[in-house]
């Protein structure tokens, strides 16, 4: 199995694909890890009878990431910064709002941008959709809305705790407010909206500047280096492969209820950061070494020690997750190694 096989299998899921037949689908954050994987799935279906509009700020990255789709008449790129109002004469029937700064490094160096890109981004989409025939929007939020838990497994009705007066709160607070904005638009203007709350996601389409642990670990392997662990690695997390996450997002888009939020996680992939490091190291035949972070870098770290998600609600829509985390990490690394060789 490979990443490409995983994409192909996702295109064959038993979903009501007819809902998007002949429709225009807008995807913001298209060059991000989840967005890129989503585009791969949408553009890889055999019966491609809808138009995909990938929105992003970096045209050069789009041309690289989506090179094989650029001449496809069903694929369209629109250069767009979500902090600006959306100007277009196109009716976007479905919107998947995946844009927003999600870099721990920027939580401490540019928190204002983190808040604006997340909150203004979804507001601009909702405002445009409300006036231009939007049928449904799926907002990709984050499991970080649960904040610091009390040891329980997170279900969608749990509110958690976020210290709003802390610097790092810029991200979870923006996601929380954006969710509330989605619900407000739905009730005030009748927009059909569902919310996805992914846990920690891993996959091949991460940015070179991504400082999250999975990206740093994989980067170490690609550089033929040992895994560098910036903590004792005791934080316990739910993880999910990007392709499984996209399968969940499409399930929520096509089957999710209005004004409902759904957790996305692979409950078979609940591991500590140290266990993740060891897994990646074993795949790359390397060792795990410890390197404590600088104060500025540590300021962006997730303070939550335990973050486990219930996916019962998502499974009730018919979504399921198969395969081991090790196998999916290997598919991710193999894809990136092949990409490096063919540069």
Phi, psi and omega in degrees: 000152180218174176303317180298322176296320180297319177297312181301317180296325180291327179293344183258010180298149179279083181234159177283067182301336182300339179298328182259007178297126179074010184260165173258125183245119180261134178233115174264156187070033188296332182266001175286177185296312180290317181299316180296319179294320177298315178299317179303317180292311182299322183275353183260358179290143182294317180264084183268095184234035176217163180254132180253124179250109180267118180254136179191166182271332188258096183294324180297319180292323177298315181297330178279310184295321185246032183306320184285352179254352190300329179263006178277125183295347180265359179249135181221136174252135176234121178286124188200135173256119187297347178284349178259156178294146182278122180244114181195155175257012181269139172273114176266110183287323179233137176236136172241108187269098182242006181276156179142138181294127180224044182250119179305328179298321182281343177299330181258339183256335181214057184296332179297316178296323179300313181293312184296316184294325180283310185283310180294327181301310182287328178296317180296322178291313181297320179297316179293314182298322181298330182264351190226043168071030178295133177269322179197147172235137172249119179264122176273101179272224181200148174295348179291350176298339180282345177060217179277114182280179179248020179103345181282163171282134185286122168251163188296342180267006179270133184266335177066195181217130174233128176281097186296342181269006178264153182299316185290347180295350181307322183281302180298326179293321178295321179293318178299313181294323179295321176298315179298322179296320177300313180296321179297315178298320181298314182287324184276326186240001176077021179282135175280119183224135171236155185238131175253134178241087179290149171278212178280119186254141175229153181171181189280341189265049177266156182285154177299333182268000183295122183258006179292154193301317183299320181294319179294320179296313181294322178298321176302316180295317180297332179268006180063039181247163171290159178285128179261119180253122186269009178205186176285347174076025183274351181298131186255122189229154164272136179237161177206136177292139185304323181292320176294324177297317179294321176301321178292317180299317178293324177297317179293318180301315188266342183229350183290151182276155179295136177064027178245145176252147182226127174289146173236120179196157172258106186292350174272358182241044174269107184220162174279164177300321179296318178296322177297315180300316180295324179296312180294319179299319180295320178298318182270003180057048179233180179251164174258125177236152185257139179214103183294140186282161172287161184301317183294320179293320182294334182297336180268357184291149175287124185276351184288129182270334179222124183218086181245140189244139169273136178242021180304318182296319178291319180297331178293342174276353179106003180280143174214167185226127182236159177093159183270157177295321179300315180298319182286325174295321178296319177298321178297311182293319179299318179299315182290323177295319178296322179295320179295318181297326185263012177295000000 
